[in-house]
Amino acid sequence: MLAPHTPKQNHLSAALPAADYERLLPHLELVPLPLGWAVYEAGGAQGYLYFPTTSIVSLLSVMEDGSSAGIAVVGNEGVVGIALFMGGETIPSHAVVQSAGYGYRLRASVLKTEFGQGGGLQRLLLRYTQALITQMAQAAACNRYHSLEQQLCRWLLLNLDRLSSNQLTMTQELIANMLGVRRPGVTEAARKLQADGLIHYSRGKITVPDRPKLEARVCDCYAVVKREYDRLLSRKPAIVDPLS
């Protein structure tokens, strides 16, 4: 069993080759990620790459009037701060903790040195970025073509994939902000799901008693995203015989 706090609670850290992991370990700093904390602001400098372990961070697109919509969620499957290794340094979205917990941060200077060596960390981060782009693209399509109820199911399942329990702690107002819709719409969609026994909502806590039923209600966008994450991040690298 894993210790209460270890970088290997993050799937990317755990997937690193042993030598790469040991080299990075002294530079990985455990930090709390409190609810509502801005990991980075739109256009702001990013000093660290974050590896969430027990927290979930939402990447948000913010309009000039202050309204926002979630474009992706990041938990123990990934990292927050891809601009640091993609060469952009800043990004026009911002990242906010939507489920409190912990994570490990890696200083930007250390990340860039390691990434530039072209080793295991670079390969993992590039594959993760492709998976994240898929999540963002599918969210855009889902928001355009599918019902709010289906969008809510997709969003719930993506969050559950990044937690160790079947319970989420968040208000309907927060969900509305993440989906970029008005709160009454979320209230109605949640009411339907609860009436059908797919979720139980009470005092800011959402429990999913029967996940297969929720998966049966969601649109195919969730499966597209999950397949891409599994394809890119769960497979083992091929072993090449140098004599072949």
N, C-alpha and C positions, 0 to 999 in steps of 0.2 A: 504494500500500500504506500501511496505517496505521503510525504510529510505534510503537515498543515499548510506550509507555504514552501513551494519549490518552483523554479522556473519551468520544470517539466510538466506542470499543470497546464501550461500553454502548449498546444499541439505542435506549433512550429518549432519551439525550443526543444521539445521532446524528439522531434524528427531530425535534428541536427546530427551529423556524424560526431562520434565521441570526441575526437580531437578538437573539432570546431566548438563544441559545447564547452569543453574544459577551458578553452582559450577565452571564451566570452564570459564565463561564469563570474570571474572577479569583477566584471564591469556591470553586471545586472543588479540593479538596486530595487528592492521591494518597496512599493509605495501604495498607500491607500488611494482608492479612486472613489470619492464620495459622490452621492447622488447630486446631479445637477452641475458638477464641476466641469468647466470648459477645458478639455485637454489641449485644444488649440483653437484660436479664433480665425475667422476667414481672413486670409491675406497676411496673417501674423507669422513671425518666425517660429520655427519648430526646433527646439533644442534637444529633443529626445524622441526615440522610437519606443512605443509602449507595447508590451506583450501582456494583454489582459489574462488573468487566470480565473478569478471568480466574479468579475464584473463584466458589464456589457456597455459598449459605447456606441452611440448613434452618430452617424455622419449626416449632417443637415445642410440643406441648401436654404439660405436665408434671403428673403426679398427685401427691397428697400423700405417697405412699410413695416418690417419687423416680423412678418409672418414667415413660417418655415415649413419644410417638408423633409422627412427622412429619406435619404437615398440609399442607405445601407446600415447594417448593424455589424459590429465587430465584437467578438468575445474571445473565448479561449482557443478558437480556431485560427486566429490571425494576429495582425498588428495594426496599430494606429500611428499614422505618420508616413505614409508611402512616399510623399513628396521628397523626403530626405534622400531616398535612394533612386528616385526616378528623375532627378535632376532639376525639378521645378522649385525646390526650396519652400515655396508657399503654395496654398491651394485656396480657391474661392469658396469652399465650404467650411463649416466648423464642426468640431467633434465635442459632444457632450455626454457625460456619463448618465445612462438611463437606468442602470441597475448597479447599485453600489457594491463594491468589493475591493479586490486587490489586483495588482499587476506588477510587472517588472519593467523598468525603463533602462534604456541603453543610450548613453550620450551620443549625440550626432557625430562627433569627431571619430569615436570608436567605430560606429556603424559604417561610416564612409570608408574608413581604412579597411575594415573587414570585407565590405561589399566589393571594393575595388580589387581584391585578391581573386575574385571569381570562384570562390569555393562553395561549400555546401549552403552557407547562409544566402549567398546571392541566388542560387538556383531555387531555394525554397521561397524567397521573397518574390521572385519574378513569377513563379507559378501561383503564389497566393494573390498577387496583383491581378493576374488574369481571371482568377475566380471572383475577386471582388468586383472587377469590371462587369462580369456576367451578372452578379447580383444587382448592380446599379442599373444595367440595361433592362433586366427583367422587371425591376420595380417600375421603371418608366412605362413599359408596355402594360403591366398589370394595372397601374393607375389609370391608364387610358381605356382599357378594354374590359376590365372585370368589375364586378359589383364591389361595393364597400365591404359587404360581408365576406367575400372571398379575399379581399385585401387584408382584412383583419385576421382571417385564418392564416394566411401566408405569414403575416408579421408575427403572430403568436408562435407559429412553428419554428420560424427562424430564431426567435429568442429562446425557445425551449431547447433547441439544439445546442445552445451555448451555455446552458445551465445544468446543474446536476440534480435538479428537482423538477416537479411538474407544476410549480407555482411561480407566478410572476408578481412582483410588487410594483404597481404603477396605477395612476389615476386615469380615468377616461379622458381628462383634459390633456394629459401627456400623450396618450395614444393618438388623440386627434391631431396634436402638433406633429407627431411622428409621421402620420399618414397624410398630413396637409389638408385635412377636412374639418368641418365644423363638429363640435362636440355632440349635438343632438343626433347626428348621423351615426356616430360611434355608439351612442347609448342605445339606439334602435337595433343596430347590428349585434351588439353584445346581448341585448335582450332576447333576440331570436336564437342565438347560439346557446344561451342559458336555458331557454324553454325547451330546446331539443336535447338537453343534457350533454352538450359538448364542452361547456365551461361552467364554472361556478364563480360568480363575482360578488365580493363583499368587502367593504371597507378598504378599497384600494388594492385588494389582492385577487388575482385571477388564478384559479386552479383548473387544470385540465384533467378530469377524472378518466377520460377514455380517449387517448391520443389517436388510435386508429379511426375513430368516428370523425375527429377533427380533420385528419388527413383525407378522409373520403369527401369532405365538404370543400376542401381548398381547390383552387384552380391549378392548372398544370405548371404555373410559374414556380411554385415551390419545388416541385420535382426537378425542373430544369436547373435551378440553382444548386440544389443538393447534389445532383449527379455531377455537376461540374466541379464542385468542391471535392467530392469523393474521388473523381478522376484525377484531379491535379495534385491533391494533397495526401491522399491515402495510399496511393500506389508506392511500391518500393522501386528504387531506381534499378534499371537493368544492369546486370553484371556482364561486362564485356571481357571476353577472353583475348588478351593481347596477342596470342599466337594464332588466332583464327583469321 
